[in-house]
Amino acid sequence: MFLVLSTAGALPRPSFNETSLSFKLIHINDIHAHFEPVNENVGRCHKDQIEANQCFGGAARIKTAADRVRNEKADMPSIFLNAGDYYQGTIWYSLFKYRPVLEIARLMDYDAMGVGNHDFDDGRDGLLPFAQEAGFPLLAANLNVSAFPEIDAWIDSATILDVQGVKVGVIGYITKDLSVYDSGNIANMTFYDEVESVNTAAKKLKEQGVNIIIAAGHAGYEVDLRMAAEVEDVDLIVGGHSHTFLFSGEQPPSIEVPQGPYPTYVTNRFGKVVPVVQVYCYTKYLGHLELNFDQQGELMKPVDGIGVSVAEPILLDATVDEDPSILEAMQKYAPELAYYKVEIANTTVFLHRHGSEESNLGDFVADALRTCYWQDTTIAVQNNGGIRSDLIVGDITREDIFAVFPFNNTVDKVTMKGRNLLI
């Protein structure tokens, strides 16, 4: 059982001498290798949209916005967390694997990352080089990879950050839903319940004198709400995986429809109010909170307004400049990307995916599999979750095709009787 509280009116921010610790929390999730800007539908930003300043996100804007938050109120420290699925989703990952992910991540200066299910898309060997060289901890409290010591050494349950002399614990978690993994890549790995594992890890941190605890992980909004309701010692949950857009206010900044308030305040069974946050996907937004804890390591009350004195999902639109250091790091990959940026087709219809329902893009994909790949078949089936990007009106490039189908899936032919089909 959880209670979503309404946003309170403006309240005065506590002074530093009233608090044990105040800090800024910056967060992002589900980047999925979207290093270049996206359009409002989070697909590739086309030339005409670039010229009209209608692009959003991209790694260079993340860096600018994060640095801006860090540099404002210079006397207040900051923590930057990534809630997973950094890998997979664009031609950048299909071609270069972990290399640009690692290079750009090091420039971002994250403090910790909760690993996501797609970060295992190339198995342990695909994640290991990133983990070894990232320079920040990778976390998953409910994942046991002890059968593979080479990667087990690089994924911890939690980490302790020193923030102006105060211990702040960050616990990672990852979805236990095995259907979202390639079974071959997670063989001999064990996944435990996310909520129980975070609860156990939080108790251990408390025993080490850590009173401020953040859970940052990748299991979806519904799991995050359950975690907030059931775990006693966690003060804040930074989530990902479900690509949930949260927003408080009358008018969202773009076309996304809010699935809940930002933050979503949950009153747990211990009477504690726990904020839950997530910022959609594909770099369109960056999350920003200012948090104020009392001498006991609890968010000051009321949590909505005093404990959390600033809360905003920052839209990374054209008003946010692109950081030159990120642009320079990306430039070296341009020659190999050129082949994939050539127009190969055109659409006069907006081809869009549509959640769990039938869509015109899904129909197009199924027809293409049947008529172009297995021409002697009569029916083609494609799962919605495997379609990862829309195709807007205009040119279609090879890069766009990879964005729609980023995974290394096979197209398989099955012979079966009509009576075995359930429609």
N, C-alpha and C positions, 0 to 999 in steps of 0.2 A: 504494500500500500504506500503510495506517495502522494504528496500534495504539491501542486504547482501554485506558487504564490504570485500575486500580481506585483508589478513594478511599483515601488513606492515613489513618492515625489522627491524632489531634490533635497538632500540632507547635507549638512555641513561635514566636510572631510575632517577626520581627527588629526590633531597635530602629532608629530613624531614622538613627543614625550609622553603621549597617552598610550602608545603602542609598543609591543615587543618588537614588531617588524612590519614594515610596509615595503612592498615591492610590486613591480610591473610584471605581468605574465603575458608573454607573447606566444601565440600557438598557431599551428597549421596542421592540416591532415590531408591525406589522399592527394598528394601532388601527382602521382602516377606519371612521372617523367615529363610533365608539362612545363618545360623550361622556356618555351616561347609563348608570347601572348595568345590569348584565346578570344573568341567573339562572345557575345552575350549568352549564347547557348553552350559555351565552353568547348566549341570546336575550333578548328584552325581559323585564325583571323586572316581574312582575305585582303588583297591589296587595296581594294576600294574602302574597306573598313579601316585599314591602317591609315590611309590618307585622310579619312574623316575623323580620326582620333576616337574610334569606336572599339578599341581593343582593351582587354582587361588582363591583369595578372602577368604571369611569366616570372621566372626566377629573378630577373633584374629588378622588378617592382617589389617583390618580396623583400629583397635586401634593403632597398631604399626605405620602405615603410617600417621595417623592423629597426633599422638604425635611427629613424626619426623618433620612434617610440623610446628607444634606449636613451637618446640624447635629450629628450624633453625631461624636465625635472631631474636634472643631473644628480641631485642628492639622493634619488630613489633608485636602488638597484633593479635589475631586471633578470628574468629567466625566460629562455626561449625553448619551447618544446615542440617536437614533431610527433604526431600521433599515428604514424605509420602509413604503409603503402606508398613509399617513395619510388619504388620500382614500377615498371610496366605500364604502358598506356599510349605511348607515342613512338614514332620512328626513332627517336633518340635512344630509347632503351632497346628496341629491336636490333639496331645496328651496333651500338656501343656498349651495351650492358651497363655494368656498374661504374664505368670510368667517368662519364660526366656527372653522374649522381654524386660520386665521391668528391670530385673537384668542386662542384657548386656547393655541396653540403659544408665543406671545410670553410668556404668563404662566408657562409651564413652564420657560422659560429653558434650552432645549437648547443644547448646544455645537456639534452638527453633526447632519446627517441624510443618510443614504444614500437616494436617491429610489427608490420602488418602481414597478412597472409600472402599478398603478391610479392613481398620482399623475398619469398621463398620460391618464386616461379622458376628459377634456375637452380634450385636445390641449395644444399649447404655450400657447394663450391661457388655458387653465384653470389651468395651473401658474405662469405668469409672474407674476401679481399676488402670489401667495404667496411666490415666490422673491425678489421685489423688496423685500418688506416684512417678511419673517420675522425678520431680524436675526441669523441664523446661517447658515452655509454649507450648500448642498445639493450632494451629491457623487455622482459616477458616473464612475469612471475608464474604463470600457469603453463609454461612450456618446459618439458624435460628433454634435453638433447644430450644427456650424459653418455649415451652410446657413441657419441661423436665428440671426443675431447677437444678436437681442433676448433670446433665452433662453440662448444659449451663454455670454453674459457672467455668468450667474447660476448655472451648474452647473459646478463644478470637479472635477478628478480627486481632489484631496486638499486638506487644510488642515493647518496647523501651529498647535497650541495651545501657549501658554506656561503651563506648570504649575510654579509656584514656580521660575521661571528655567530650567526644563528643557523642551526641545522635544519635544512629543509629536505625531506625525503620525497623522492619520485619513484613510484612503482609502475612498472609496465605490465601490460596484459595483451593477449591476442585472442582472436575468436577461436573457440573450440569446435566450430562447425566444420567438419572435415570435408563437406561437399564443396567448399570454396578453395580447396587445395588440389594440386596435382598429387595424387596418392603416391606416385613414385618418388616425388621430391621430399616427402615427409615420412618415408618409411623409417620405422624404428624411433620416431619421435612420439612423445606422449603429450596430449593436451588435457589439462584439468579444467574444472569449472572456474570461470573468470572471477566470479564474486568471492567464492571461497578462498581462492588463491590470493587475491588482493587483501582480503581480511587477514589471512595468516601473515602475509608480508608486512602489513601495517602493524600488527601486534609485535613483530620482531623489531621494527623500527622504534616503536614506543619503548621497548626494553633497552634500546641503545640511546635513549634520551632524546629522540626525535619527536617533537610535538606538532610540527607542521608537516602534513603529508598530502601530496598530490598524486592521484592515479592518472596516468597518461597512457592510453592504449587504444586498441583497435578491435572492437567487438560490436559496435553499433549503438545507436541512441537508446533502444529499448533495454539492452544490457546495462548501459550506463545508468539509466534511471533505476533499475533494480539494484545496482551496486550502491548508488547513493542512498537508497532506502534501507539497505541491510547492513552496510559496513559502518561500524561505530567510529573508527579512527581517521577516516579519510575526510579531508577538508574541502577538496575540490576535485572534479573529474573532468579531464580533457580527453574528448573522444574522437573517434573516426570510424571508418568502415561503411557506415550507412549513407554517407554523403548528405547528411542532414543540414538543411539551412535553418538556423535559428535567428530570430530577430524580435526585438522589443520596440514598439513604436507603431505609428499609424501607417507610414508609407515605406515599404522596403526600398532599398536604393537601386534595385534592378528588377529583373523579371522573376526571380525566385519567389516561391510561395512559402512563407515560414511554416515549419512543422512544430514550432513551439517558441517560447521566449528565449532570448539570449541575455543572461544565462537562464536556464530552467532551474528554479529553486525547488529542491526536494527536502521536505521535513522527514527525517528518517525515524525509525521506531525508538530511537534514543532521545528524540526531541531536538536533534541537531539539524540545522539548515545547511544543505550541501548544494553549491552551484554546479551545474552540468553545462559544459560548452562543447561546441563543434562548429566548424566553419566550412560547410559545404564540401567543395572539391576543386581540383584542377587549377588551383592558385588564384581563383577569382577573388577570394577574401583572405584577410589575415585577422586573427583574433587578438584582442587587446583588453586586458583587465588590470585594474589597480586594486591590490588586496591589502587589507590592514588587519593584523593579528594582535591579540592582546597578550598579556604577560603569561597566560596559560597556553598560548599557542592556538587559540580559537579565533575564528573570524569574529571581529567585533560586531555587536548587535546594535540595530538590526542589520543582518547580513546584507540585505538588499538596500543599499544606500550608504552604509557606513563600512561594514566589512568588505563589501565590493563597492568601491566609490566611483569607479569608472568601468564601463562594460560596453564594448563596441566591436562588431564585426566590420572591419575596415574594407570597403570596396576598393580594389586595386585598379582604378580606372586610369584614363589618360592624364589625369591631373597628378598622378604619382610618377615621378621621373624614373627612368631606368638606370640602375647603378652601372657605371662604366666598368668596374672590375668584373662584374658578372658577364657583361657583354663581351669583354675581351676574352674571358675564359671560354665562352661559347663559340667565338669566332673560328677557332682552330678546327672545329668540326664541320664548318660550312662546306668545304669542297666535297666531302663524302655525302653530304645531305642533298647536294644540288640535283642529282638524278631523281630524287623522290619529290622534288618541288615542281616538276614539270606537269602541266595540265595534260590529262589523258582522257578526260570526259567532261561533260557539263550536265547540270540538271536545272530544269526550270521549275521544279517542285521541291519544296522543303521536305527532305526525307528525315524523319525524326523517329527515335526510339521512344517507347512509351511505357516505361515501368514494366509491370507484369502483364499488360494487355497487348493485344494485337496492334501493330503499327505499320505504316507504309514502308518504313525502312526494313522492318522485319520481314514483310512480304517480299520486298525486293531482294533481300539476302537469300531467302529460301528459294525464290525463283531462279536466282543466279546459280545456286548450288545444284539445282536440278537440271537446268538447261545448259550450263557451261561446264560443269564438272562431271556429273554422272548423267549423261544424256539419255540413258535408257531407263530412267526411273520416273515414277509418276507422282511421288510425294517427297517433299523435303521438310525437315524440321530443324529449327534453330532456336536455342534458348535465348531469352531476352537478355540475361546477364552477360552473355558473350558479345553483345553488341554494345560498344562503349562510347560511341560518338555519333552525333547527327551529321548529316550532309546538308548544308544550307544551299540556297539557290546560288548558282554560279559555277565556277570551275571546280573540277574534282582532280586531285593529284594523287600520285602513288602514296604520298604521305597520309592523305585522307583515308585511303583504304586501310593502311596500317592502324590508323586511329580507330576505325570502326571495328577492326579485327586484330587487336594487338597480341593476342595470346597464341601460343604455339599449338593450336588445336589441329586435329586431323579431320578430314571429311570422309566419313565411313559409309559404305553401302551395305544395307541390310535387306535380306529377303524375308518377307513375312506375309501372312494372310490378312486380308481385310478384316476378318472377324476379331483379330487380335488388337485392332486399333480402337482406342477409346477417344471419341471426339466430343 
